[in-house]
Amino acid sequence: MKPQFPMNHSALQIWSLTWPQMLMMFFNFLVGFVDVWVAGQIDHRVQASLGIITQSLFLFLIIVTAVSGGAVAAISQSLGAGKRLRADRYTGLCLAIAAVSGLALVGLGLPLRPLLVRALQVPQDIAPLTDHILEVFLFALPPYYMMLMQNAVFRARRQVMTPLYTMVLVTLVNTLGDLGLGLGLCGLPRLGVTGVIWSTFFSVTAGALFGLAVLRRGGILRREIFAPWRWARRALPYLLKVALPAGLLQVVWHFGYLVLFAITASLPQNSVVALAGMAAGARVESMLFLAAFALNLTAGILVGHLLGEGKPEEARRMGLHILGVGLVGIGLFAIALWPFLGDIAAFIAPNPAVRAEAENYLVYNVLAIPFTLTTLILAGSLAGAGATVYNLVGMGLGTWVVRLPLAYWLGHVVLGTATGVWISMLASQAAQAAILLYIYLNKDWQRFAMSKTRNGARP
């Protein structure tokens, strides 16, 4: 299956790879938004239970998130080197890992459900409901793993329209299921929370089946891509070298966010308002960074292909070129948005106190946009090279050495308000952007890429 876009350094080609991924993440956002909205229409306890499981979902997705990063690096570099059989075999290996790990998590998770619910500190009155939601989510893990891994494979092959079509299908099935089975619209039986969570299962299953069909139709999904163990044993070390730091980064980042949440929740003044403002501001912020995350993915794809072609300096320039495009495009958008931050906060948070705190949150996080963009785009470039250990170092230091200590000191000791926490977020974004920029410009991160003959690459 041929790449959809020629290798080109122009902003037009970068945009051609980025806009489908930006839309893909927008539809992914819609899935979660509709779930939460419908759950709120059913009962606040359903909304609370669904929120708990959704927030903890990252624990179950660590494996596929980490390995998919390795898949993009290995497959894109292989294609850049003209090693199509190697790319196909890495595709088969990553799909097999996704299938086995997804099924294994179901087998491990089902008997451990009560322990997991207790570990999440779920209130007793919603514990049985949360356990029921967790059970269905566990059954959804195998198709979820397959869908996410397939999307990574398509991105690595620069077939970015297929993940977009997948997420459109998932959003459509999930929304129809939520409204029809969850709320009983269109003459369907009103199943409440059962309808909502099974809609998630059916939607991700539809997405996984669609991806498999595209792989099959394109001639990629065939018996030959599942290589003998002798080859897989030589190929696995490179995947693990990329995946292990990426997985550890997920743990470091998410637990850092939980600690930041606890620091905000224990502020000496107006902690409840601060939490509500943080939640409202984060929703707006997630929409603002759709383009940034898409550029992160684009950087990984193009840098990986260029390194596979044996062009390390061109790969370095590509990452900087994408960074320039992002800083100009998203920077201009942020400037245009700045006068309306109060209006946006008022729309998402009607309560006056929460509205003021949400606006305060957005002020500091919009100021951080140049740093956040630098971090995300350079991290994508480093991931495309397989140098995920540098991302772990930069983001880990920014979170645990700068953000969290500064948040506690400013929020609890110096200012006593949420402003101290928001300042710490700005400072940590600046710190990790500086660290990654230094690494990108001064370290030999291209050495993490595969050569044409090693890491199980000879076939």
Residue pairs with C-beta under 8 A, 6 or more apart in sequence:
1 157
1 159
1 218
1 219
1 220
3 79
3 157
3 158
3 159
4 158
4 159
4 160
4 161
5 13
5 16
5 17
5 158
6 13
7 13
7 302
7 305
7 306
7 309
9 317
9 318
9 321
11 321
11 325
14 295
14 298
14 302
14 321
14 322
14 325
15 325
17 158
17 160
17 298
17 301
17 302
18 291
18 294
18 295
18 297
18 298
19 294
20 160
20 161
20 163
20 164
21 155
21 160
21 163
21 164
21 293
21 294
21 297
21 298
22 290
22 291
22 293
22 294
23 164
23 167
24 151
24 160
24 163
24 164
24 166
24 167
24 294
25 290
25 293
25 294
26 290
27 164
27 167
27 168
27 170
27 171
28 167
28 171
29 286
29 287
29 290
30 171
30 175
31 167
31 170
31 171
31 174
31 175
31 203
32 54
34 171
34 174
34 175
34 178
34 179
35 50
35 54
35 174
35 178
35 196
35 200
36 47
36 50
36 51
36 54
38 178
38 179
38 182
38 183
38 196
39 46
39 47
39 50
39 51
39 182
39 193
39 196
40 46
40 47
41 182
41 183
42 182
42 183
42 192
42 193
42 196
43 192
43 193
45 125
45 126
45 129
46 129
46 192
46 193
46 196
48 126
49 122
49 126
49 129
49 130
49 133
49 193
50 133
50 193
50 196
50 197
52 120
52 122
52 130
53 130
53 133
53 134
53 137
56 120
57 137
58 65
58 250
58 254
59 254
60 105
60 109
60 137
60 138
60 141
61 144
61 145
61 148
62 247
62 250
62 251
63 97
63 101
63 105
63 145
63 247
64 98
64 101
64 102
64 144
64 145
64 148
64 149
65 148
65 246
65 247
65 250
66 243
66 244
66 246
66 247
66 250
67 94
67 97
67 98
67 101
67 149
67 239
67 243
68 94
68 148
68 149
68 151
68 152
69 152
69 242
69 243
69 246
69 300
69 383
69 388
70 94
70 238
70 239
70 240
70 241
70 242
70 243
70 246
70 386
71 90
71 91
71 94
71 149
71 152
71 153
71 156
71 239
72 152
72 155
72 156
72 300
72 301
72 304
72 383
72 384
73 156
73 242
73 300
73 304
73 383
73 384
73 385
73 386
73 449
74 87
74 90
74 94
74 156
74 235
74 238
74 239
74 242
74 386
74 450
74 455
75 87
75 90
75 91
75 94
75 153
75 156
75 157
75 304
76 156
76 157
76 158
76 300
76 301
76 304
76 305
76 308
76 384
77 304
77 305
77 307
77 308
77 384
77 386
77 449
77 450
78 84
78 86
78 87
78 90
78 308
78 450
78 457
79 87
79 156
79 157
79 305
79 308
80 304
80 305
80 306
80 307
80 308
80 309
81 308
81 309
81 310
81 450
81 452
81 457
82 308
83 308
83 452
83 457
85 459
86 456
86 457
86 459
87 156
87 157
88 220
88 224
88 225
89 225
89 226
89 227
89 231
89 235
89 456
89 459
90 235
90 239
91 153
91 215
91 220
91 225
92 225
92 226
92 227
93 226
93 227
93 232
93 235
93 236
93 239
94 149
94 152
94 153
94 239
95 146
95 149
95 150
95 153
96 226
97 149
97 239
98 145
98 146
98 148
98 149
99 142
99 145
99 146
101 145
102 141
102 142
102 143
102 144
102 145
102 146
103 142
105 138
105 141
106 138
106 139
106 141
106 142
109 116
109 134
109 138
109 141
110 135
110 138
113 131
113 134
113 135
113 138
114 131
116 134
117 127
117 130
117 131
117 134
120 130
122 130
129 193
132 193
132 194
132 197
133 193
133 197
136 197
136 198
136 200
136 201
137 197
137 200
139 201
140 200
140 201
140 204
140 205
143 201
143 204
143 205
143 207
143 208
143 209
144 204
144 208
146 208
146 211
146 212
147 166
147 170
147 204
147 207
147 208
147 211
150 166
150 208
150 211
150 212
150 215
151 162
151 163
151 166
151 211
153 215
153 220
154 160
154 162
154 163
154 211
154 214
155 163
155 297
155 300
155 301
156 301
156 304
158 301
158 305
160 301
162 211
162 214
165 210
166 207
166 210
166 211
167 207
169 203
169 206
169 207
169 210
170 203
170 204
170 206
170 207
171 203
173 199
173 202
173 203
173 206
174 199
174 200
174 202
174 203
176 199
177 195
177 196
177 198
177 199
177 200
177 202
177 203
178 195
178 196
178 199
179 185
179 186
180 186
180 188
180 195
181 188
181 189
181 190
181 191
181 194
181 195
181 196
181 198
181 199
182 190
182 191
182 192
182 193
182 195
182 196
182 199
183 190
183 195
184 190
184 191
189 195
191 198
212 221
215 221
216 222
227 235
227 459
231 456
231 459
232 456
233 456
234 455
234 456
235 455
235 456
235 457
236 456
237 455
237 456
238 386
238 450
238 455
238 456
241 386
241 448
242 383
242 386
242 388
242 448
243 388
245 388
245 389
245 391
245 392
246 383
246 388
246 391
246 392
248 392
249 388
249 391
249 392
249 395
249 396
252 392
252 395
252 396
252 399
252 400
253 395
253 399
256 399
256 400
256 403
256 404
259 404
260 403
260 404
260 407
260 421
260 425
261 275
261 278
263 404
263 407
263 408
263 411
263 412
263 421
264 271
264 274
264 275
264 278
264 407
264 411
264 418
264 421
265 271
265 274
265 275
266 412
267 274
267 411
267 412
267 416
267 417
267 418
267 421
268 412
268 416
269 416
269 417
270 353
270 357
270 417
270 418
273 353
273 354
273 357
273 418
274 357
274 417
274 418
274 421
276 349
276 351
276 354
276 357
276 358
277 349
277 354
277 355
277 356
277 357
277 358
277 360
277 361
277 418
278 357
278 358
278 361
278 418
278 421
280 345
280 348
280 349
280 354
280 355
280 358
280 361
281 345
281 357
281 358
281 359
281 361
281 362
281 365
282 361
283 348
284 344
284 345
284 348
284 358
284 362
285 361
285 362
285 365
288 330
288 333
288 334
288 337
288 366
288 369
289 372
289 376
291 326
291 329
291 330
291 333
292 326
292 330
292 372
292 373
292 376
292 377
293 376
295 322
295 325
295 326
295 373
295 376
295 377
295 380
296 376
296 377
296 379
296 380
297 380
298 322
298 380
299 318
299 319
299 322
299 323
299 377
299 378
299 380
299 381
299 384
300 380
300 381
300 383
300 384
301 384
302 315
302 318
302 322
302 384
303 315
303 318
303 319
303 380
303 381
303 384
303 385
304 384
304 385
304 449
306 312
306 314
306 315
306 318
307 315
307 384
307 385
307 446
307 449
308 449
308 450
310 452
312 446
312 449
315 381
315 384
315 385
315 446
316 440
316 446
318 381
319 377
319 378
319 380
319 381
319 440
320 440
322 377
322 380
322 381
323 373
323 374
323 377
323 378
326 373
326 377
327 370
327 373
327 374
330 369
330 373
331 369
331 370
331 373
334 366
334 369
337 344
337 366
338 366
341 359
341 362
341 363
341 366
342 355
342 359
344 362
345 355
345 356
345 358
345 359
345 362
346 355
348 358
349 355
349 357
349 358
357 418
360 418
360 419
360 422
361 418
361 422
363 422
364 419
364 422
364 423
364 425
364 426
365 372
365 422
365 425
365 426
367 426
368 425
368 426
368 429
368 430
370 433
371 426
371 429
371 430
371 432
371 433
372 429
372 433
374 433
374 436
374 437
375 394
375 395
375 398
375 429
375 432
375 433
375 436
378 433
378 436
378 437
378 439
378 440
379 391
379 394
379 395
379 436
381 440
382 388
382 390
382 391
382 436
382 439
382 440
382 445
383 391
385 445
385 446
385 448
385 449
386 448
386 449
386 450
387 445
387 448
389 448
390 436
390 439
390 443
390 445
391 436
393 435
393 439
394 432
394 435
394 436
394 439
395 432
397 431
397 432
397 435
398 428
398 429
398 431
398 432
398 435
399 428
399 432
401 431
402 424
402 427
402 428
402 431
402 432
403 424
403 425
403 427
403 428
404 424
406 420
406 423
406 424
406 427
406 428
407 420
407 421
407 424
407 425
409 420
410 419
410 420
410 421
410 423
410 424
411 417
411 418
411 419
411 420
411 421
411 424
412 420
414 420
439 445
450 457
451 457
